[in-house]
Amino acid sequence: MAQMAEAQSEARRIGEVIRQARVLQRRSQRDVAAALGYHQSKVSRLESGRGTEDVRVLREIAQVLEIPPQRLGLAAASDASPAEPGTEDMHRRTFLAASVAALAAPPSSSAAHHDLIQVLLPGTSPAATGQALGLDELRDRARAVRRMFCTCDYAELEQTLPGLIADLRQAAGGSSGSAEVSGLLATAYQTSVSLLLKRADQGNAWLAAGRAMAEAERSGDPVVLAASVRVHAHVLVRDKHTAQAVNMVRHTADQLTGSYDQRSPRYLAAVGLLLLRGATAASRNGDRDTTQDFLTEAKEVARYVAFDRPDAWANFSPTNVALHEISAAVSFGDAGIALETARPLMRRHIPVPERRAALWVETARAYSQQGRLAEGYQALRIAESCAAQDIRRPAVRELVADMAARDRRRALPELHHFSRQLGVPA
């Protein structure tokens, strides 16, 4: 009881800090919500002390209102963390603008990362293998990079993607099978988007998203186009354009949904994943009704298909729908619902390491929201055992740092040790 009372008192304190910062800047709740890409009601809830357990939201509002992170009970932002992009109008984020931003960015410490960015830049002619490759080999290599992503082998993936993209671009210049090659190239760019977002590199993710959309249109394949729209929406959400992401997904999905019993598994998986991206965007936008609509549609699609293997073209299944239900509940601050949904999955075999890790990371977020830092730490260690590279991406490192910062009495030395291991001491 004492722990709960302390947590409630801290939540009210954080809400008052947010309210005071907003008033001092003479900004309305609606204005702040628009800057965050949320509904006004979310800002109102935060100021009343509800939903303050979500460290992602607190970091966003700290940036918008220029509140020192420590005043919201967060770890100080690392100087090494990539700067968040501005929130200028999304229509000015053209492919060329993203290219200029990438060229102006400081050089990456990773040679593989640099090679990947170079192959995404317009006008770049990457060095291919020099030999003509058949479609079968190109298909196999495209499947291989998807498998690397699903198994969270991000280092190997970053080294492999530039060469694959170069060879696919060379093949696309020929006349044989050019539509299919464009589809494979779009898939490589989609995987690049996903990897760059894991690395918290939104600026260059825009480059890859633009490339993916262009190649998807050339392919003429609605499945490839749906997947490209999905990753484009993902970048929009990361850039806090959540309402635009919802609209983009809804518009595309309306043209693809229905007649599921007559569709191929590949088609269904693409549509299902697109709907789940819509659910993520709507939940980040604070829109419960739209989130539920997307999840309900995704469950219907999942009745007809289940791709739950690391080597599958797309990982869509009832399990993945449930994982997105957990994520949505965490976004809304409904930690109890998130944990209730997660418990059956904890006992289920999830073949895809990236999805297994996602379950335990979201579980850790839910425990953290309830102030149950010990359980959250244990969940993170399980996630690490599923996918060690995934636990070292910036978003998870930030979560660990914030959990450690909230343990002011140092009751969990192992949590602080873990934070130092990840290079993010609170």
N, C-alpha and C positions, 0 to 999 in steps of 0.2 A: 504493500500500500504506500509506504513512504517513497519507494522508488517511482511509483506512478505519479504521486503528487509532485515530486521533484521534476519529473518529465513535463507535466502539465504546466508547472510554473515557468520552466525554461521555454516552452512553446509560446506562452503568452508574452514573455520577455522579447523573444525574437519577433513576434508579430508587432509589438509596439515599436521596436527598432525600425522595422520596415515602414510602418505608418509614419513615424516621425521623419524618416529620410524622404519619403514621398512628399509630405506636407512642406518640408523645408525647400524642396525644389519646385513647389507650387504646381505639382502635377496631379491630375486626376487619376483615379483607379483605372478608368478606361484608357487613358493615355499610356500608363505603365503596362497594362495588359496588352495593348497593341504592340508596344516595343518588344514584349516577350513572345508574342505570337499566341497569347492565351485569351480566354474569355474573361471579362471583367470579374465574374464571380470568383475566379481563382485567386485574384489579388485580394478580394474581400475576405476570402477564407484564410489566406496567409496572415493578413493583418489581425484577424481574430485568434490566431494561434493554431489554426487547423491546416494540416498539410505541410507544416514546417519541418517534418522529418525527412523530406525528400531533398537530399543534398544537391541533386542536379538543379532543381528549381531554385534553391537558395543561392547557388553560385550564379545562376542567370540573373536573379533579381539584384544580387550584390553588384554585378557588373552594370546593370541598367541604372541603378540608383546610387552608384559609386559608394557603396557601403564596404568598409574594410571587412574581409571575410571573417576575421576573428570575432567581430561583433555579432555574427550570426552563428557562432560556435563551430566555424569551419577552420580547416587548416589553411595557413597562408598559401596563396597561389605560388607555384614554383616558377622561377624565372625561366626555366627550361620548357615550360608548357607552351604549346603553340597559341598564338593570340587568336582570340575569337574574331571572326569576320564581323564587319559592321552589319547593320540591319537596313541598309538602303533598299530601295524598291527592287523587287526581284527581277523586274523587266529590264533593269540595267545590267543584270548579270549575264551578259552574252558570252558566247564562247570566246570571242576575241578578248573581252575584258578579263576573263579568267586566265587566258594565256599570258596577258601582260602581267597579271598578279603573280603568276608562277615564275616568270622570268625575273621579276623584281625580288622574289623571295630569297632569303639567305641560303647558301648552299647547304645541303643535307650532309650529315656526318656519314651517311650510309651510301656507298658507291652504288649498290643495287637500287636504292631509292632514287638516286639521281638518274640512273639509266631508265627507270620506269617513267619518271617525269619527262625526260627528253623524248621518249618514244610517243608521249601523248601530245607534245607540242605541235601546233599546225606548221606545215612546211617542212617538218623534220622527216628525213628519209633514213630510217634506221637500217643498220647493217643486217641483212638476212643471212641465212646459211649459204646462199649462193646456188643452191641446187633446187630444182623443181620438186615440190613435195606433193604426194597424192592426197586426195581427200580423206582417205582412211587414216593416214598418219596424222593429218591435221585434226581430225575428229578425236583421235586418241589423245593427242596433246591437249586439246581443249578440255576434254574430260579430266585429264590429269591435274590441270590447274584448279578445276572445281574441287577435286578431291583434296588437294593441298589446303584449300580454304576450309573445307568442312572438317579436316583433321587438325586445323589450327597450326599448320606448318607455314607460318607467315614468312619466315626468313627464306625458306626455299622458294616459296611462291613469288616473293619479290624479285628473286634472282631469275626465275623462269619466265615471268610474264613478258619482259622486253623482247626476248628472242622469239617467243611465240607470236607476239603482235607483229614483229618485223616480218616473219615468214608468212603470216596471214595477209599482211598488206601486199607483200610481193605476189602471193597467189591471187589476190583480188584483182590484180592488174591484168591477169589472163582472162580468157573468154570462157573456159570450161568451169562449170559449176560456180559461177561468180556469185549467184544469189545465196547459195549455201555457204560459201566462204564469207560473205558479208555477215551472215547469221553467226558463224563461228567467231568472227572478229568482234561482233557486237557482244557476244558472250565473254570474250577476253576482256573487253573494256568494262563490262558489268562487274566482272570479278575484280578488276582494278579499282573500281569505285568502292566496292565492299572492303577491300584491303586498305585503301587510303582512309576510309572512314574509321576503320579499326585503329589506324595510326593517328586519328584526330587531325588529318590533313584535308580539311574541307575545301580549301582553295583549289588544290589539284584534283580533288574528287569532282569538282565542276567540269574540269577539262575532260576527264574520263567519261562523265555522264553525257556531255555533248557529243563525244565520239560514238558512244553506245547508241544514242538516239539516231544519229546520222546513218550508221551502219544497219540498224534495225529497219529503218525506212527503205534502205536499198535492198534489203533481203526480201521485203514484202511478206514476211512471216509474222502473223499476228501474235504467235507465242513469243517470238524474240522481241517484238515491240512491247508486249505486256511486261516482259522482264526489264526492258530498258526504262519504261515508265516507272517501274517499281524502284529502281535504283535512283532515278532522277528525283522521285518523291522522297527517298531516304535523305538525299543531300538537302532538299528543301527543309525537311524537318530539323536536320542538324543546324541549319542556318536560321531556324526559328520561323520559317515561313510555313507554319503548320496548316493554316487555313487553305493556302494555295495548294499544298500537298494533298489535302483531303479532296479538293475540287478536281485536281488532276487525276487522282485514282478513281474517283467516282465517275468521271466522264469516260475514262477508258474502260472501267469495269462494266459500265452499262452497255457497252458495245460487245462484250465478250461473255457475259453471264447467261445462263439458261441452257436447256437441253443437255444437261450434264451426262445423261445416260448415253448420249450419242457422240461424246467427245473422247479424244485420245487421252491417255494418262498424262502425257507431256503437256497438252493443252490445259487440262484440269489443274496440274501442279502450278503452272504459270499464273492462272487466274486466282487460285487459292492464295499463293504468295502475295499477289497484288492486293487482294482483299485484306490480308494480314498487315501489309504496309499501311493500308488505309486506317486500320484499327489503331496502329501505333501513332499515326499522325493525328487522328481524332482524339486519342487519349492525351497526347501532349498538348492538344488545343483545349483540353478541359471539357470536351463535349461527350458526355456519357451516352446520350442516345445514339449518336452517329457511331461511336465506338461499338456499341452493342449491335447495331445494324450490320456493320462490317463483320464482326465475329460470328453472328448468326449465319450470314451468307457463307462465310468460310467453312463453318461446320457442315453446311449443306454440301459444299463441294467435297469435303473430306469423306463424305459417305461413299464417294465413287472412286477415290484414289488414295494411296498411301505410299509415298516415297520416303523411306526412312533408312537410307544407306549412305555412307560417305561417298560412294561412287555414283550416286544418282545424279541425274541432270539438275534436279531441283528437289530440295528436301521439304516436302509438304505432306502432312499427315494429321490425323486427329491429335497426335502428341504435340506437333508444332502449333496447332490451334490453341491447345491448353497452355503452352508456354507463353503465347501472346496474351492470353487471358490473365496470366500471372503478371506479366509486364504492365498491362493496362491497369490492373488493380494497384500496383505499386505507384504508377503515375498519378493515380487519383488519391494516393495516401491511404488506401484500404488494405493495410498490411495484414489484417486478420483474414480477409478474403483471399489475398495472395497466398498466404501460407496454407490455408485450407485447400486451395486448388493445387498447390505444389505437392502436398503430402503423398497423394497417390502416385505422382510421377517419380518421387524419390525411390519408390520400390519397383519401378518399371525400368527395363533395360532400354536405354536410348542409344542406338548404334552410332549416332553422329557425335563425335567429340565436341564440336562447336556448340551443338544444341544441349549436350549434357552440361557443359560449362555454363551456358546461359541460364539453365534451371537453377544452378547453385548460386550464381551471381545475383539473380533476381531474388532468390530466397534470402541471401545476405542483405540485400537492400530492404526487404520486408522486415527482417529481424532488427536491422538498424533503425527503421522507422519506429519500432516498438521499444527502442532503447535496450534491446537484448543483444548487447555487443558480443558477449561470449559465443552465443549461438551464431551470430553473424560471422564471427571470425572462423568458427568451425566450418560453416558453409563455404567460405572463401578458400579454405584449405582443401576442401573436397573438389571445388572448382579447379584448383591448381592441379590436383591429381588427374583431372579429366583432360586438361589442356593448359600446360604450363605457359605457353606463349600468350594465350588469350588473357590470362590473369595479369599479364604485364602491359596490357594496352593502357593508354592514358585514363580512360573512363574508370577502369577498375582501380588503378593506382590512386586516383582521386578519391574514390569511395573508401579505400583503406586508410588514406591519410585523414579523411574527415572522421571516420570511426575512431581512429587513434586520438584525434584532437578532442573528441567528446569524452574520452576516458580520462578526465582531468585528475582523478585520484590514482591513476596508474594501477588500477586493479587487475589489468590484463597485460602483464609484461610481454606475453607472447604476441599480442597484437602489435605492440610497439616494435618488437623485434621483426615481425613480418613487414611492417611498414618500412623499416630501415633496409630490410632485404630488397624491397622493391625500389629503393632509392627515393622514398617520399616520407622522411620522418616528419611527424606532426610538429 
